[in-house]
Amino acid sequence: MICYEIGMYVRIEEMEGDRAPMPKPLASGFVTEHAYRVLGMFSPSETSDAYLILSNERDELWFICNRHLRTAGIIEKGPLRLPLEKVQAGDT
């Protein structure tokens, strides 16, 4: 069973190199200046990675590997995207 914190926001820190999991978020409509609300999570049985469901800048839903993501903060009731500096400063 996978549980995650409701209202958790993550920031993009794309992993580089040949071993970086696909899709790469910066090539998939995400930006480093925003924090993204985690909408769900999926962990396929064939890997130890988890894929977080995020909405990109084009309002598309993507499954992004946890290795590309870092925790930005927790906001109980917030929008899909926030400028990263607002989350880090606690201005919500």
C-alpha positions as CSV (number, residue, x, y, z in Angstrom):
1,M,0.0,0.0,0.0
2,I,1.3,3.5,-0.9
3,C,0.2,6.5,1.1
4,Y,1.2,10.1,0.5
5,E,0.6,13.3,2.3
6,I,-2.4,15.2,1.0
7,G,-1.3,18.6,-0.1
8,M,2.3,17.6,-0.8
9,Y,4.1,19.7,-3.4
10,V,7.2,18.7,-5.2
11,R,9.8,20.5,-7.3
12,I,11.6,19.3,-10.4
13,E,15.3,18.3,-10.1
14,E,15.7,16.3,-13.3
15,M,18.2,13.5,-13.1
16,E,20.8,13.5,-15.8
17,G,22.6,10.8,-17.7
18,D,21.9,7.5,-19.4
19,R,20.2,6.0,-16.3
20,A,17.7,8.8,-15.9
21,P,14.1,7.4,-16.0
22,M,11.7,8.5,-18.7
23,P,9.8,10.7,-19.2
24,K,12.1,13.5,-18.4
25,P,10.0,16.2,-16.8
26,L,11.7,19.3,-18.3
27,A,11.0,17.9,-21.8
28,S,7.4,17.1,-20.8
29,G,6.0,20.5,-20.0
30,F,7.3,21.0,-16.4
31,V,9.5,23.9,-15.2
32,T,11.9,24.3,-12.3
33,E,10.3,27.6,-11.1
34,H,7.0,25.9,-10.0
35,A,6.1,23.5,-7.3
36,Y,3.6,20.8,-8.3
37,R,0.8,19.3,-6.2
38,V,1.0,15.5,-6.0
39,L,-2.3,14.2,-7.4
40,G,-1.6,10.5,-6.9
41,M,1.1,7.9,-6.9
42,F,1.8,4.6,-8.8
43,S,4.5,2.0,-8.1
44,P,4.8,-0.7,-10.8
45,S,5.7,-4.1,-9.4
46,E,8.7,-4.5,-11.7
47,T,10.6,-1.5,-10.2
48,S,11.4,0.0,-6.9
49,D,10.6,3.5,-8.3
50,A,7.4,5.3,-7.6
51,Y,5.7,7.5,-10.2
52,L,3.9,10.6,-9.0
53,I,1.0,11.9,-10.9
54,L,1.5,15.6,-11.6
55,S,-0.3,18.2,-13.9
56,N,2.2,20.1,-16.1
57,E,2.0,23.7,-17.5
58,R,-0.3,22.5,-20.3
59,D,-2.7,20.8,-17.8
60,E,-1.6,17.4,-19.0
61,L,-1.3,14.6,-16.4
62,W,2.0,12.8,-16.3
63,F,3.5,10.0,-14.3
64,I,7.0,11.3,-13.3
65,C,9.5,9.1,-11.5
66,N,10.4,10.0,-7.9
67,R,14.1,10.2,-8.9
68,H,13.3,13.5,-10.7
69,L,11.5,15.1,-7.8
70,R,12.2,16.7,-4.4
71,T,9.8,17.7,-1.7
72,A,8.9,21.4,-1.8
73,G,6.3,21.7,1.0
74,I,2.8,20.8,2.2
75,I,-0.2,23.0,1.7
76,E,-3.5,21.5,2.7
77,K,-5.7,23.2,0.2
78,G,-3.8,24.7,-2.7
79,P,-3.8,25.0,-6.5
80,L,-2.2,22.6,-8.9
81,R,0.9,24.8,-9.4
82,L,2.6,27.5,-7.4
83,P,5.7,29.6,-7.9
84,L,8.4,27.7,-6.1
85,E,9.5,30.7,-4.1
86,K,6.0,30.9,-2.5
87,V,6.1,27.3,-1.3
88,Q,9.6,27.6,0.1
89,A,8.8,30.9,1.8
90,G,5.5,29.5,3.3
91,D,3.4,32.2,1.6
92,T,0.2,30.3,1.0
